[in-house]
Amino acid sequence: MKIEFFKHNIDDRDISNVNSVLESIFLTTGQVVKDFEDGLAQYLACRHVIGVTSCTAALHLCLLAWDIGPGDEVITTPMSFCATSNSIMHAGAIPVFVDVEKDTGNLDAERIEEKITDKTMAIMPVHLYGQMCDMKRIRQIADKHGLVVIEDAAHCIEGCRDGIRVGELGDAACFSFYATKNITSGEGGAISTNDHDKAELLRMLRSHGIDKSAGDRYTKLYQHWDMPVLGWKYNMDNIQAALLVGQLKRIDELWEKRNAHWTTYEEQLGRVTGVEILKTLPDARHARHLFTIILTPGMRDNVLLSLQRKEIGVAVNYRAIHLLDYYKKRFGYKEGDFPCAEKIGQGTISLPLYPALKTEEIDYVTAAVREVVGSSNGG
Ligand SMILES: *Cc1c(COP(=O)(O)O)cnc(C)c1O
């Protein structure tokens, strides 16, 4: 049996939505993007959504919109995809890492204040694997010190915790529609915010910093545009949006299926010696983006290889960012700096998780994990 790590959920309706755009005259940022933005704003119960080309672009633009740049520090987590902290450097600022909670892998809010200096401007929490950080606590700390909060919600469109939705307490939240995310357009991203002025600014910043969009020029009589600020070329187009509108309508249906698979995984792997599963908190709706197991350090790479030999698609999300070559060289990080992130980084394996996964495929994966981990444990 060969089991893919990921299969997307694009169906005939999505393809026909894309065909309609291709058969129309207008391919770039226009009405379909607006429809998707409105749909996502409604889903998230927020005021504004701005469609962009990636979550990395979304994070970068938010930092620019909130005036964070050279000389500033942004507090974030070493347990994420490197895009999170890279975006801080794209803006010219310095990422400052805070270790994670060992039970959830999320940024440990209680350790944030130790790292705040007079250069700290923002906190960038990541809702790891789909479970939200403690946003109430993070907002409280941010308010006390006058900091901006930009949520990396690449894993977590569907998330909720302590009655708080993703993006609700942050100044902005950033989403990804990359090829393996919960809904996807191959590449794509979005920003949500309740701040009207920043939303206007973000719309300019995603399109060179100019004050009229291609849609304005197309649907209305020609108007001269100006460029009040320096922006980037980060606008989502109608083709990407057409792929997403239908998936957004099915998003909770897709979540239900992943949630059921997750329960099956937990039942089958919850009590296996040598396999740890991170905690789902009681007051959280976990977005169920990545199902990861944490093995005893030293065992991971062998298990990873053995699972691949059995034709099971696996991934590593993530080796801790501070131990990546560039970060070690530039900032002098070393092993031992963030022990909880390192323990996850050295032990983690992500198993296949997507709606189309079949029960017998999960059975095959968990049997393989038990066998391989059992023999690595010495029987
Ligand atoms: C995927 C991902 C990103 C980057 O998303 P892109 O849309 O590929 O730029 C950022 N942060 C996290 C946590 C991610 O998983």
The ligand as an SDF file (V2000), in Angstrom:
LIG
                    3D

 15 15  0  0  0  0  0  0  0  0999 V2000
    3.2540   27.2750    5.3390 C   0  0  0  0  0  0  0  0  0  0  0  0
    3.6430   28.1600    6.4500 C   0  0  0  0  0  0  0  0  0  0  0  0
    4.0470   29.4830    6.2390 C   0  0  0  0  0  0  0  0  0  0  0  0
    4.3150   30.0400    4.8800 C   0  0  0  0  0  0  0  0  0  0  0  0
    3.2330   29.9800    4.0550 O   0  0  0  0  0  0  0  0  0  0  0  0
    3.4150   30.3770    2.5070 P   0  0  0  0  0  0  0  0  0  0  0  0
    2.0080   30.6260    2.0700 O   0  0  0  0  0  0  0  0  0  0  0  0
    4.0450   29.2060    1.8430 O   0  0  0  0  0  0  0  0  0  0  0  0
    4.2630   31.5830    2.4650 O   0  0  0  0  0  0  0  0  0  0  0  0
    4.2670   30.3010    7.3320 C   0  0  0  0  0  0  0  0  0  0  0  0
    4.1280   29.8340    8.5830 N   0  0  0  0  0  0  0  0  0  0  0  0
    3.7820   28.5650    8.8300 C   0  0  0  0  0  0  0  0  0  0  0  0
    3.6210   28.1200   10.2480 C   0  0  0  0  0  0  0  0  0  0  0  0
    3.5480   27.6830    7.7720 C   0  0  0  0  0  0  0  0  0  0  0  0
    3.2350   26.4040    8.0150 O   0  0  0  0  0  0  0  0  0  0  0  0
  1  2  1  0
  2  3  1  0
  2 14  2  0
  3  4  1  0
  3 10  2  0
  4  5  1  0
  5  6  1  0
  6  7  2  0
  6  8  1  0
  6  9  1  0
 10 11  1  0
 11 12  2  0
 12 13  1  0
 12 14  1  0
 14 15  1  0
M  END
$$$$
